[in-house]
Amino acid sequence: MKTILDKISDNSIQVGIVGLGYVGLPLAVSFASAGVSVIGFDPSSSKIAKINAGENYISDITDDLWQETIKHKTLQATSDFSLLSGCDAILICVPTPLDPYHKPDMSFIEAASNAIGKYMKAGTFVCLESTTYPTTTEDVVLPILERESGMKQGTGFWLAFSPERVDPGNKTYFTRNTPKVLGALDEKGLTIGQAIYKLAVDEIYPVSSPRVAEMVKILENTYRLVNISLINEMALLCGKMGIDIWEVIDAAKTKPYGFQPFYPGPGIGGHCIPLDPFYLEYIAKKFNFDLSMINTAGHINMMMPHRMTLKISSALNKHKKSINGSRILFMGVAYKPDIDDERESPALKIMDEVAQKGAIIYYHDPFIDELSTPLNRKFKSEELTAGLLQKSDCVVIATNHSAFDVDWILTNSQLVVDLRNAVKISSNKVYKL
């Protein structure tokens, strides 16, 4: 009987990927475009139908890579989790949100682990990729797999953790050329995992355990959180002092060592950076450890949307207008430029706040046709015209999409609040972060 390493060698391995979102589908395509047989599992019938019809719904997957996948005919999608029984390797790429009390919501990981444990065959390699707190692989996934399968890790199956490293909108780094960190529960699992991932990723970086790999992801994002919080606080102070923070950053980054530029904005969005501090805080409390710096950084960024609401209100006041009854147009609602992802976007929180103060809200985003805010307000993207700009009492540049003609926007607007340094010229009708 062939071992899993034999199947890797002769390319007869079948890889299962649970969760076909921003992480899972690009990973599936990276395997499939290399000729590896992949089954994608997801409860969404629309995702399943699109993939099986050859339709790509993740903008970060290039057309060339998608066409390679279609040509090889090695990717299929299903919501029938019993087909996990035919997979030699199963990679978990499910969401890890927070619950209403800002505690880690493990329900997606638990549901995936239950299904895998129920159906997987002996000799399967399982790897969790979802961002989570250190010890999740050992304390949450492992007991479920052993209970549901009746097998033991190291003899019946192998378990590992490899943090996803997806940067939506990045045109340089993608699944294949981004180094992959991998930590397994034993040496054989690490050997198998490296051989599997090498089929889809150029460079694998092994570490000593899953909890080290889990902490790697938390460190990467917390590093960004703390530095973005620092520059946001500096930007607020510079605003009060009449100093252009952008000019300060441009000058500081001429230093060839010891400084990395970070840039201010209306807050932090996306799935990882706004959520990771709460995952780290959850596990730190179990070890009776106080994350004072990280908590402070998180608080600074949580307050940024509110501070941007105050900036909008102040700008309107200087033009002798009240925020109550003013027509406010938000330019861009994605959490970063040139992507179709509004998860945790600070723009949505600002929209809610100004709406609560009586403003009339519109938005335009070429990537996002419709949205729901955290307070469940529904909006559809407006067609961007000179008339829409002219009738707006305030235009807020919340996301600096490259498609925006900033000069044209400025010419046709009464008042612009620029939260992204999109406007480079000074004007009495422009208010910057």
JONOR-V550034 format. One record per backbone hydrogen bond with DSSP energy under -0.5 kcal/mol. CO is the residue of the C=O (numbers start at 1). NH is the residue of the N-H. If there is no record, write none. Layout:
# JONOR-V550034
((CO	NH) (CO	NH))
This chain:
# JONOR-V550034
((3	7) (4	8) (5	9) (6	10) (7	12) (7	13) (8	11) (13	37) (14	88) (14	89) (15	39) (16	91) (17	19) (17	41) (18	93) (21	25) (21	26) (23	27) (24	28) (25	29) (26	30) (27	31) (28	32) (29	33) (30	34) (31	34) (31	36) (32	35) (37	15) (38	76) (39	17) (40	78) (41	19) (43	45) (44	48) (45	49) (46	50) (47	51) (48	52) (49	53) (50	55) (51	54) (54	56) (57	59) (58	61) (60	62) (62	66) (63	67) (64	68) (65	69) (66	70) (67	71) (68	72) (69	73) (69	74) (74	38) (76	40) (78	42) (79	81) (80	83) (81	84) (82	85) (83	86) (84	87) (88	125) (89	16) (90	127) (91	18) (91	93) (92	129) (92	130) (97	105) (99	102) (103	99) (104	106) (106	110) (107	111) (108	112) (109	113) (110	114) (111	115) (112	116) (113	117) (114	118) (115	119) (116	120) (121	124) (124	126) (124	158) (125	90) (126	160) (127	92) (128	162) (129	164) (133	136) (135	139) (136	140) (136	141) (137	142) (140	144) (141	145) (142	146) (143	147) (144	148) (145	149) (146	150) (152	155) (152	156) (152	157) (156	123) (156	124) (157	154) (158	126) (159	185) (160	128) (161	183) (166	168) (167	170) (174	178) (175	178) (176	202) (177	179) (179	181) (180	205) (182	207) (183	161) (186	190) (187	191) (188	192) (189	193) (190	194) (191	195) (192	196) (193	197) (194	198) (196	199) (197	200) (197	201) (203	180) (204	206) (205	182) (207	184) (209	213) (210	214) (211	215) (212	216) (213	217) (214	218) (215	219) (216	220) (217	221) (218	222) (219	223) (220	224) (221	225) (222	226) (223	227) (224	228) (225	229) (226	230) (227	231) (228	232) (229	233) (230	234) (231	235) (232	236) (233	237) (234	238) (235	239) (236	240) (237	241) (238	242) (238	243) (239	242) (243	245) (244	248) (245	249) (246	250) (247	251) (248	252) (249	253) (251	254) (252	255) (272	275) (272	276) (273	277) (275	278) (275	279) (276	280) (277	281) (278	282) (279	283) (280	284) (281	285) (282	286) (283	287) (284	287) (284	289) (285	288) (289	291) (290	292) (291	295) (292	296) (293	297) (294	298) (295	299) (296	300) (297	301) (298	302) (299	303) (300	304) (301	304) (301	305) (303	307) (304	308) (305	309) (306	310) (307	311) (308	312) (309	313) (310	314) (311	315) (312	316) (313	317) (314	318) (315	319) (316	319) (316	321) (317	320) (323	325) (323	326) (326	328) (326	360) (327	329) (327	393) (327	394) (328	330) (328	362) (329	331) (329	396) (330	332) (330	364) (331	398) (331	399) (336	339) (340	342) (341	335) (342	345) (343	270) (345	348) (345	349) (346	350) (347	351) (348	352) (349	353) (350	354) (351	355) (352	356) (353	357) (354	359) (355	358) (358	325) (359	361) (360	328) (362	330) (363	382) (364	332) (365	368) (367	369) (369	381) (371	379) (373	376) (377	373) (379	371) (383	385) (385	389) (386	390) (387	391) (388	392) (389	392) (389	414) (392	414) (394	329) (394	396) (395	397) (395	417) (396	331) (396	398) (397	419) (399	401) (401	404) (404	406) (405	409) (406	410) (407	411) (408	412) (410	413) (415	395) (416	418) (416	431) (417	397) (417	419) (418	433) (422	424) (427	430) (429	416) (431	418))
